[in-house]
Amino acid sequence: MKRVAFWILSLLSIATFAQENFKVYYEEGENGYKIYADNGEFCPVSVEIDFKIENLTSSIGDVKIIKVPAQTTKFYVADLTVVDRRKAIKLGYSVRYNHGNHLQTSYDADYAYHLPYKKGTEHMVTQGYNGKISHDNEYALDFRMPVGTDIYAARDGKVVLVEQSFNKTCTNQDCAKFNNYILVFHSDGTFAEYTHIKKNGSKVKPGDTVKKGQHIGYSGNVGWSTGPHLHFIVFLQRFNTRETLPTKFVIGNGKEITQLEEKKEYSKEY
């Protein structure tokens, strides 16, 4: 341990990102530091780490995006190795993170989703892809539904987030912060969000595994909404935005698969 006496250790701007379900941290080792991440979320999380170091070398470079698997503790991120033990060390880093794989580009574009409502019913798509009301440059669908209509999972997945505490409604974008929703992660790395559910309208909770066709909640008219409906999107998550994706649905008696169109009604007989 005599070599430790040659170290003048100065830790600057250490940003140990400690949110409830995700954090990045370091541990000191014989030759420097190891960087780890804990991910308590029910889906992968992407973290971008930006090192600010002197007299240390990073095994992954100065800036790197890492995907941390779901429900992982002490996931190895990087080694920071001391260059010259006789000199001062400066160690700092900043991080940002979000759900999903920020670098993902491919997904199952041919997957056939189930209509997100009950067998024997039909609903109109009141606003479709790139709709003029609120879907500008967005692959999103609005299904007209009375408040309290049963919502069914369109695809198998893992529930990541549920927000069901709000009851406020208004017709401007500022009310988006009051949206109630169920967020589900799929096996191909995509997410689906079922939005505007009624207050306390979820039948599932984070961590639940849902099956296609499972009853997961009740529609509402909460948040940024011009009337009772279910807003449905499939997307890849990026750090600062969502890349929404066009989807295909099984319609009618289950023998036809198509992309849904605005102002058309679709029945579900399967």
N, C-alpha and C positions, 0 to 999 in steps of 0.2 A: 504493500500500500504506500510505499515511499514516494512513488511517482505522483501521487495525488498532490503532494506539496508543491508541485510545479504548476498546478492549475490555478489560474485566477478566473473564477467563474462568475460571469455576469449574465444573468438571464433577463432579457429585455422583451417586453411586449408579449409575454406568454398568454395566448388566448385559448385556454382550455375550454372548449365549447361545451358547456354543461347544460343542455336542455334535459327535460325529464326523460326522454326516450333515446337520446343520441348524444354522444360526446366523443371528442378527440383528446388524447392525453399522451404524456410521455413517461417513460421510466428510464432512470440512469443505469447504464451498464458499464462494463469494464473499459470499453473503448469509445464510449460516447452515450448516445441516447437511442431508444427505440420508441417509435410513434405507434400508438394503437388507437382503435376506435371501438366503441360499444354501440350497437344498434338494437334497441328494444322495439323497433317498429315491426309491423307484420308484413313488410315488403322490403326489398333492397333499398338502400339509400345511397345516393351519389354525394360524395364530399370532394370539394376542391380545396386543396391545401396549398398555401403560398408561403414558402419558407423565407425568412429573413435571418440569415446566419452568417457568422464570420468565424473562421478557423474551424469550420465543420464542413464535411461533404455529405450531401444527401444521396442515398441510393436510388432515388427516383427523380432527381433534378429539383429545380427550384419551385416549379408549379406543376401540379399533377392532379388529375381527377381519378378518384378511386371509387369503385362500387363495393359497398359493404353489404354482405348478405343479411337477410332478415334474421332477427332474434340471435344475434351474434355478440359475444363478449370477447374482448381482448383480440380483436382482429388486427393482424399485423399490417401496418401501412408502410413504414420506412425505417431505415437505419440512418442516424446522423453520427458520423465518425469524426473524432478529433484529428486534426491535421498535425498540429504542433503542440505538445503538452506544455511547452514553456510559455505559450502565449494565452492571452485572454480569449474567452469564448463568448460569443453573442448568439443567443438562440431565441428566435421569435417566429411565430407563424400566425396566419389568419386563415379561417376556414369559412366556407359557406356550404350548405347542403340542402337537399330536397329529396322527396320520395323518388323511387325509380332509378333507371339507368340513363343518365344524361347523354351518354354516348351511343345509345341504342338506335339503330336505323331500320332494322328489319323486324317484321312481326307477321302474324298469320292474317294476311289481307283477305283471304278467302273464307275465313271463319263465318259460319251462318248463325247469327244470333236469333234467339227466340224473342218474339214480341213481349214486352215487359208487363203484360197484363193477363187477366184470367181467361182460361179456355171458355169459348162460347160467347165472347164479347168482341166488340170492335170499337176502335177509336180513330179519330181523325188526326193527321199530322197537320197542326195549325201553322207551324213554321218549320221549314226544312233547312237544308244546307245553304249557307250564305243568305239566310233570310234577312229581309230589310228591317225588321223590328229590332232584333238584338243579336242576330247570328252573322254579323258582317265578318267575312273571312274566317268562318268557323263551320266545321262539320258537326252540327248539332241538330237535334230533333226535339220538337215540342209535341207531346200527345195531349189532346184535350181530354181532361178527366175531372169529374166532380170531386170535390174534397172528400177524402176517405176511401177512394177507389183502391182496391188491392193492387200492390206492385209486386211483380215477380222477377226473379233474377233472370237476366237475358243470357247469362253464361256462368259456368263454374268459376269460383274464385275465392279469395280470402278477403274478408272485410278489414280495411285498413283504418278508416275513420268513420265516425258517425256524428253528425251535428243535428240535434233535434230540439234544441232549447228555445228557438225563436218562434214568435207569433206575429211579427210585424210584416206588413206588406206595403209596398209602394211601387210606382211605375217608372222610377228613374234608377239609373245605374248605381247611385249611392247606396241603394238598399241591397245590393249584392252581398254586403257584409252580413246581412241577416238571413241568407239562404240556409235552409236546412237540407241535409243531403246524406246519402250513403255512398261511400267510396270503396270500390272493390278492385283488387289486384288480380290480374289473369296470368295464366301460366306462360304466355308468350311475352310478358313484360308490359302489356298495356294495362290501362285502368279504365273502369267505367264509373261514371258518377250519375246517380239518380237524385235529381235536385227538385227543391220546393216541396219536400214531404211535409206533412202537417206536424205541428208541435207534438212531441212524444210519439211520432209516427213510425219509428223504426222497430222491427221485430228482431233485429240482429245487433250485434255489438262487435267492436274491434277484436280481431282474433278468430271470429267465427269462420268456418268454412261453409260456403254456400254452394248449392247445386243449381244448375240451370233448371228453371221452372219452380224454384222454391219461393214461397211467399216471404218477402223481406220487409214489407212496410206498407204505408198508406200515403196516397198522394195528398197534396195540399195546395196552398196558394200563398206561400210564405217567401219573403225576401223580395228580390227584383222580379216582379211578376205582374202581368196585365190581366190575369184571370186564372182560374184553377187549371193546372196542367202539370204534366211530368216532363221535365227537361232531362234529356238523356244524351250523354256524350261518351265517346271512347277516345282515349288519347295516350300519347307518350309524354311523360313529364320531363321538362327541362328545368334548369335552375330558376329561370325567371318567367317561364311561360309554359303553356301546354300546347303540344302539337296535336290538334284534333285530327281524327282519322275517319274516312268514309267507311261505312259498315253495310253489310248485307243481312237481311232478315228472312227467316222462314215465315211465310204468310199462308192464309187460308187453311187448307186441310193438311199443310205440312209438306206438300209436294213441290211448291214453288219457292225459289229463293230470289230475292230482288233487293235493290236499293230503294228505299222509301222516298216518296215524292210529296211535296207540300200540297195541302188541300185535298188529299185523298184519304179515304177511310180504309182501314185494314182489319180484317177479321182474323181471329185466332181460333182454330178448330182442332187443335192438337194438344 
